[in-house]
Amino acid sequence: MSAEAKLKELGITLPEPPRPVATYDPAVRSGNLLFVSGQLPLVEGRLVKVGKLGAQFTLEEGQEAARRATLNALAIVHNSLGSLDRVARIVRLGVHVASATGFTDQPRVANGASELLISVFGDAGRHARLALGAAELPLGAPVEIELIVEVKS
């Protein structure tokens, strides 16, 4: 099943691609790789909630924030390529988690993003991954994700 068809089956509508919050391109293509800049869990240009995992956010809320940020990244991929069906593979997912002192469940937060990618792309959604704790993230976001995507030739 194509990624576009899978989105429909899952009842997912991609949001409008978020605009950059600073001076950078949302995505840059080099050869058959698309590098997607860090994306926050924005809804209509605003963070739903500000704070850190282990303080203002529960693990489950962090997973949902990672999922939301991933939907924004997929919207950028779609905008860059014209269709998610042009994705050959998700190569790497980076997940930065704003973490309160003592919070060590960054990999479980990242699962919110990983599980969405696998649901949409199947085996092509399986990826290498970085899940990293951060003291602070842009705009006070709880999560920031980045993607490296292989594009079909």
Phi and psi restraints in degrees (value plus and minus 20) as a CYANA .aco file:
   2 SER   PHI     -89.9   -49.9
   2 SER   PSI     138.7   178.7
   3 ALA   PHI     -83.5   -43.5
   3 ALA   PSI     -59.7   -19.7
   4 GLU   PHI     -83.6   -43.6
   4 GLU   PSI     -62.0   -22.0
   5 ALA   PHI     -86.6   -46.6
   5 ALA   PSI     -57.7   -17.7
   6 LYS   PHI     -84.8   -44.8
   6 LYS   PSI     -60.9   -20.9
   7 LEU   PHI     -76.0   -36.0
   7 LEU   PSI     -66.6   -26.6
   8 LYS   PHI     -82.2   -42.2
   8 LYS   PSI     -64.1   -24.1
   9 GLU   PHI     -80.7   -40.7
   9 GLU   PSI     -57.3   -17.3
  10 LEU   PHI     -99.7   -59.7
  10 LEU   PSI     -26.7    13.3
  11 GLY   PHI      53.9    93.9
  11 GLY   PSI       7.6    47.6
  12 ILE   PHI    -122.2   -82.2
  12 ILE   PSI     108.6   148.6
  13 THR   PHI    -131.5   -91.5
  13 THR   PSI     105.2   145.2
  14 LEU   PHI     -88.2   -48.2
  14 LEU   PSI     121.8   161.8
  15 PRO   PHI     -94.7   -54.7
  15 PRO   PSI     152.1   192.1
  16 GLU   PHI     -83.3   -43.3
  16 GLU   PSI     121.6   161.6
  17 PRO   PHI     -79.8   -39.8
  17 PRO   PSI     110.3   150.3
  18 PRO   PHI     -86.2   -46.2
  18 PRO   PSI     128.5   168.5
  19 ARG   PHI    -102.3   -62.3
  19 ARG   PSI     127.2   167.2
  20 PRO   PHI     -78.9   -38.9
  20 PRO   PSI     123.9   163.9
  21 VAL   PHI    -112.8   -72.8
  21 VAL   PSI     -19.8    20.2
  22 ALA   PHI    -173.2  -133.2
  22 ALA   PSI    -179.9  -139.9
  23 THR   PHI    -114.1   -74.1
  23 THR   PSI      74.8   114.8
  24 TYR   PHI    -187.2  -147.2
  24 TYR   PSI     143.7   183.7
  25 ASP   PHI    -110.4   -70.4
  25 ASP   PSI     120.0   160.0
  26 PRO   PHI     -81.5   -41.5
  26 PRO   PSI     -51.8   -11.8
  27 ALA   PHI    -172.4  -132.4
  27 ALA   PSI     126.8   166.8
  28 VAL   PHI    -152.4  -112.4
  28 VAL   PSI     111.3   151.3
  29 ARG   PHI    -122.1   -82.1
  29 ARG   PSI     114.0   154.0
  30 SER   PHI    -153.1  -113.1
  30 SER   PSI      91.6   131.6
  31 GLY   PHI      42.3    82.3
  31 GLY   PSI    -147.7  -107.7
  32 ASN   PHI    -118.9   -78.9
  32 ASN   PSI      -2.2    37.8
  33 LEU   PHI    -133.2   -93.2
  33 LEU   PSI     117.5   157.5
  34 LEU   PHI    -133.1   -93.1
  34 LEU   PSI     101.5   141.5
  35 PHE   PHI    -121.6   -81.6
  35 PHE   PSI      96.9   136.9
  36 VAL   PHI    -118.7   -78.7
  36 VAL   PSI     103.4   143.4
  37 SER   PHI     -80.8   -40.8
  37 SER   PSI     140.0   180.0
  38 GLY   PHI     -73.7   -33.7
  38 GLY   PSI     112.5   152.5
  39 GLN   PHI    -139.4   -99.4
  39 GLN   PSI     120.4   160.4
  40 LEU   PHI    -121.5   -81.5
  40 LEU   PSI     144.8   184.8
  41 PRO   PHI    -100.9   -60.9
  41 PRO   PSI      50.5    90.5
  42 LEU   PHI    -112.8   -72.8
  42 LEU   PSI     124.7   164.7
  43 VAL   PHI    -146.6  -106.6
  43 VAL   PSI      98.2   138.2
  44 GLU   PHI      31.8    71.8
  44 GLU   PSI      22.5    62.5
  45 GLY   PHI      61.7   101.7
  45 GLY   PSI     -16.0    24.0
  46 ARG   PHI    -149.1  -109.1
  46 ARG   PSI     124.8   164.8
  47 LEU   PHI     -89.4   -49.4
  47 LEU   PSI     117.0   157.0
  48 VAL   PHI     -90.3   -50.3
  48 VAL   PSI     -57.1   -17.1
  49 LYS   PHI    -172.3  -132.3
  49 LYS   PSI     127.8   167.8
  50 VAL   PHI    -133.2   -93.2
  50 VAL   PSI     118.3   158.3
  51 GLY   PHI     129.9   169.9
  51 GLY   PSI    -189.3  -149.3
  52 LYS   PHI    -139.1   -99.1
  52 LYS   PSI     130.8   170.8
  53 LEU   PHI     -90.2   -50.2
  53 LEU   PSI     117.3   157.3
  54 GLY   PHI      69.5   109.5
  54 GLY   PSI     -23.9    16.1
  55 ALA   PHI    -148.7  -108.7
  55 ALA   PSI     -98.9   -58.9
  56 GLN   PHI    -107.3   -67.3
  56 GLN   PSI     -34.7     5.3
  57 PHE   PHI    -142.9  -102.9
  57 PHE   PSI     122.1   162.1
  58 THR   PHI    -106.2   -66.2
  58 THR   PSI     148.4   188.4
  59 LEU   PHI     -76.2   -36.2
  59 LEU   PSI     -66.1   -26.1
  60 GLU   PHI     -83.7   -43.7
  60 GLU   PSI     -60.2   -20.2
  61 GLU   PHI     -86.2   -46.2
  61 GLU   PSI     -55.5   -15.5
  62 GLY   PHI     -85.5   -45.5
  62 GLY   PSI     -61.1   -21.1
  63 GLN   PHI     -82.8   -42.8
  63 GLN   PSI     -60.3   -20.3
  64 GLU   PHI     -86.8   -46.8
  64 GLU   PSI     -58.4   -18.4
  65 ALA   PHI     -83.7   -43.7
  65 ALA   PSI     -60.4   -20.4
  66 ALA   PHI     -84.5   -44.5
  66 ALA   PSI     -60.0   -20.0
  67 ARG   PHI     -82.9   -42.9
  67 ARG   PSI     -65.6   -25.6
  68 ARG   PHI     -81.9   -41.9
  68 ARG   PSI     -64.5   -24.5
  69 ALA   PHI     -82.6   -42.6
  69 ALA   PSI     -56.3   -16.3
  70 THR   PHI     -87.9   -47.9
  70 THR   PSI     -58.9   -18.9
  71 LEU   PHI     -80.5   -40.5
  71 LEU   PSI     -59.4   -19.4
  72 ASN   PHI     -84.6   -44.6
  72 ASN   PSI     -60.5   -20.5
  73 ALA   PHI     -84.4   -44.4
  73 ALA   PSI     -61.1   -21.1
  74 LEU   PHI     -86.0   -46.0
  74 LEU   PSI     -52.5   -12.5
  75 ALA   PHI     -83.6   -43.6
  75 ALA   PSI     -57.1   -17.1
  76 ILE   PHI     -89.7   -49.7
  76 ILE   PSI     -61.0   -21.0
  77 VAL   PHI     -80.0   -40.0
  77 VAL   PSI     -67.3   -27.3
  78 HIS   PHI     -79.4   -39.4
  78 HIS   PSI     -65.1   -25.1
  79 ASN   PHI     -84.3   -44.3
  79 ASN   PSI     -57.1   -17.1
  80 SER   PHI     -93.9   -53.9
  80 SER   PSI     -57.5   -17.5
  81 LEU   PHI    -124.0   -84.0
  81 LEU   PSI     -36.1     3.9
  82 GLY   PHI      70.6   110.6
  82 GLY   PSI     -40.5    -0.5
  83 SER   PHI    -186.1  -146.1
  83 SER   PSI     122.4   162.4
  84 LEU   PHI     -90.4   -50.4
  84 LEU   PSI     -34.3     5.7
  85 ASP   PHI     -89.8   -49.8
  85 ASP   PSI     -30.4     9.6
  86 ARG   PHI    -105.8   -65.8
  86 ARG   PSI     -22.6    17.4
  87 VAL   PHI     -99.1   -59.1
  87 VAL   PSI     101.5   141.5
  88 ALA   PHI    -103.4   -63.4
  88 ALA   PSI     -57.0   -17.0
  89 ARG   PHI    -188.8  -148.8
  89 ARG   PSI     127.1   167.1
  90 ILE   PHI    -106.3   -66.3
  90 ILE   PSI      95.2   135.2
  91 VAL   PHI    -103.3   -63.3
  91 VAL   PSI     -68.7   -28.7
  92 ARG   PHI    -167.6  -127.6
  92 ARG   PSI     120.6   160.6
  93 LEU   PHI    -139.6   -99.6
  93 LEU   PSI     106.4   146.4
  94 GLY   PHI    -130.1   -90.1
  94 GLY   PSI     110.5   150.5
  95 VAL   PHI    -147.6  -107.6
  95 VAL   PSI      98.3   138.3
  96 HIS   PHI    -124.8   -84.8
  96 HIS   PSI     109.6   149.6
  97 VAL   PHI    -140.9  -100.9
  97 VAL   PSI      98.8   138.8
  98 ALA   PHI     -87.0   -47.0
  98 ALA   PSI      96.3   136.3
  99 SER   PHI    -142.3  -102.3
  99 SER   PSI     110.8   150.8
 100 ALA   PHI     -90.3   -50.3
 100 ALA   PSI     138.6   178.6
 101 THR   PHI     -73.3   -33.3
 101 THR   PSI     109.4   149.4
 102 GLY   PHI      70.4   110.4
 102 GLY   PSI     -29.5    10.5
 103 PHE   PHI     -98.3   -58.3
 103 PHE   PSI     102.7   142.7
 104 THR   PHI    -147.7  -107.7
 104 THR   PSI      -4.1    35.9
 105 ASP   PHI    -117.2   -77.2
 105 ASP   PSI      10.2    50.2
 106 GLN   PHI     -73.8   -33.8
 106 GLN   PSI     -62.2   -22.2
 107 PRO   PHI     -81.1   -41.1
 107 PRO   PSI     -55.3   -15.3
 108 ARG   PHI     -93.0   -53.0
 108 ARG   PSI     -53.5   -13.5
 109 VAL   PHI     -82.3   -42.3
 109 VAL   PSI     -65.5   -25.5
 110 ALA   PHI     -80.5   -40.5
 110 ALA   PSI     -45.1    -5.1
 111 ASN   PHI     -79.1   -39.1
 111 ASN   PSI     -47.3    -7.3
 112 GLY   PHI     -79.9   -39.9
 112 GLY   PSI     -57.2   -17.2
 113 ALA   PHI     -98.8   -58.8
 113 ALA   PSI     -67.3   -27.3
 114 SER   PHI     -79.3   -39.3
 114 SER   PSI     -65.1   -25.1
 115 GLU   PHI     -85.0   -45.0
 115 GLU   PSI     -56.2   -16.2
 116 LEU   PHI     -84.7   -44.7
 116 LEU   PSI     -65.1   -25.1
 117 LEU   PHI     -82.1   -42.1
 117 LEU   PSI     -60.6   -20.6
 118 ILE   PHI     -89.1   -49.1
 118 ILE   PSI     -56.7   -16.7
 119 SER   PHI     -82.9   -42.9
 119 SER   PSI     -58.5   -18.5
 120 VAL   PHI    -101.3   -61.3
 120 VAL   PSI     -63.0   -23.0
 121 PHE   PHI    -126.6   -86.6
 121 PHE   PSI     -22.5    17.5
 122 GLY   PHI      43.5    83.5
 122 GLY   PSI    -160.8  -120.8
 123 ASP   PHI     -79.9   -39.9
 123 ASP   PSI     -49.6    -9.6
 124 ALA   PHI     -89.0   -49.0
 124 ALA   PSI     -32.7     7.3
 125 GLY   PHI    -109.3   -69.3
 125 GLY   PSI     -29.4    10.6
 126 ARG   PHI     -92.0   -52.0
 126 ARG   PSI     119.6   159.6
 127 HIS   PHI    -169.3  -129.3
 127 HIS   PSI     142.0   182.0
 128 ALA   PHI     -94.5   -54.5
 128 ALA   PSI     135.5   175.5
 129 ARG   PHI    -169.3  -129.3
 129 ARG   PSI     127.9   167.9
 130 LEU   PHI    -142.4  -102.4
 130 LEU   PSI     108.4   148.4
 131 ALA   PHI    -144.4  -104.4
 131 ALA   PSI      95.7   135.7
 132 LEU   PHI    -152.2  -112.2
 132 LEU   PSI     116.8   156.8
 133 GLY   PHI    -100.6   -60.6
 133 GLY   PSI     125.3   165.3
 134 ALA   PHI    -154.6  -114.6
 134 ALA   PSI     127.4   167.4
 135 ALA   PHI     -89.1   -49.1
 135 ALA   PSI     -62.8   -22.8
 136 GLU   PHI    -167.2  -127.2
 136 GLU   PSI     131.4   171.4
 137 LEU   PHI    -146.6  -106.6
 137 LEU   PSI     142.7   182.7
 138 PRO   PHI     -72.9   -32.9
 138 PRO   PSI     118.5   158.5
 139 LEU   PHI      41.7    81.7
 139 LEU   PSI      -9.4    30.6
 140 GLY   PHI      61.8   101.8
 140 GLY   PSI      -3.2    36.8
 141 ALA   PHI     -82.8   -42.8
 141 ALA   PSI     128.3   168.3
 142 PRO   PHI     -99.7   -59.7
 142 PRO   PSI     -45.0    -5.0
 143 VAL   PHI    -165.7  -125.7
 143 VAL   PSI     125.8   165.8
 144 GLU   PHI    -157.8  -117.8
 144 GLU   PSI     112.1   152.1
 145 ILE   PHI    -141.1  -101.1
 145 ILE   PSI     132.6   172.6
 146 GLU   PHI    -156.5  -116.5
 146 GLU   PSI     132.7   172.7
 147 LEU   PHI    -150.8  -110.8
 147 LEU   PSI     128.1   168.1
 148 ILE   PHI    -140.2  -100.2
 148 ILE   PSI     103.6   143.6
 149 VAL   PHI    -140.8  -100.8
 149 VAL   PSI     113.7   153.7
 150 GLU   PHI    -108.0   -68.0
 150 GLU   PSI     111.6   151.6
 151 VAL   PHI    -120.1   -80.1
 151 VAL   PSI     117.3   157.3
 152 LYS   PHI     -83.8   -43.8
 152 LYS   PSI     120.7   160.7
